Amino acid sequence: MSVHSSAYFWNGETLVLHIFLQPRASQNEWAGQHNGRIRLRVTAAPVDNQANRECVKFISKSLKTAKTNVKVVQGQTSRFKTVEILKSDPKSWKKILEGVDN
């Protein structure tokens, strides 16, 4: 199945997400879209890379893959991030990304 959206796409076997990260939220959650990106809310503050670490941790848990398979490849100091995920669980990413598209 080929899935493509402005917010996410597949590059071979790597899932690439364009994320709008909202730090200091009340809970970690996928929260729809924001300006063509997947909105992700995390409880961590944007200080000392805490929000990025929480982002990677939440994505890896949601997509049932190891944290080492999730990498912020662009936007380390921005709310606008590009994240690559290797070996994500197909059932998990389909459920999450379908929810984001609606």
FENCORNOR-V848255 format. One record per residue. RES is the residue in one small letter. PHI is phi in degrees with one decimal (999 if undefined). Layout:
res = <RES:RES>
phi = <PHI:PHI>
This chain:
res = <m:s:v:h:s:s:a:y:f:w:n:g:e:t:l:v:l:h:i:f:l:q:p:r:a:s:q:n:e:w:a:g:q:h:n:g:r:i:r:l:r:v:t:a:a:p:v:d:n:q:a:n:r:e:c:v:k:f:i:s:k:s:l:k:t:a:k:t:n:v:k:v:v:q:g:q:t:s:r:f:k:t:v:e:i:l:k:s:d:p:k:s:w:k:k:i:l:e:g:v:d:n>
phi = <999:-100.8:-112.7:-144.5:-151.4:-68.2:-89.7:-158.6:-161.2:-100.8:-118.4:68.5:-99.6:-103.2:-86.8:-112.2:-113.5:-100.8:-117.3:-105.7:-94.3:-112.7:-77.7:56.6:-82.6:-75.2:-155.5:-78.6:-166.5:-78.0:-134.2:76.8:-125.4:-144.1:50.5:78.5:-120.0:-76.3:-86.6:-125.5:-102.3:-131.3:-78.8:-68.7:-83.7:-82.1:-127.3:51.9:66.9:-62.2:-65.9:-64.0:-62.8:-66.6:-59.2:-62.2:-61.6:-66.1:-63.9:-62.9:-68.8:-64.1:-97.2:51.4:-140.6:-70.4:-59.0:-68.9:-89.9:-115.5:-139.1:-80.3:-98.8:-152.9:89.0:-57.3:-112.8:-124.8:-74.9:-91.1:-124.5:-116.0:-123.4:-108.7:-127.2:-99.2:55.4:-80.6:-71.3:-56.5:-63.8:-67.3:-67.8:-63.0:-62.7:-66.6:-70.6:-65.7:-66.1:-69.7:-71.8:-87.0>
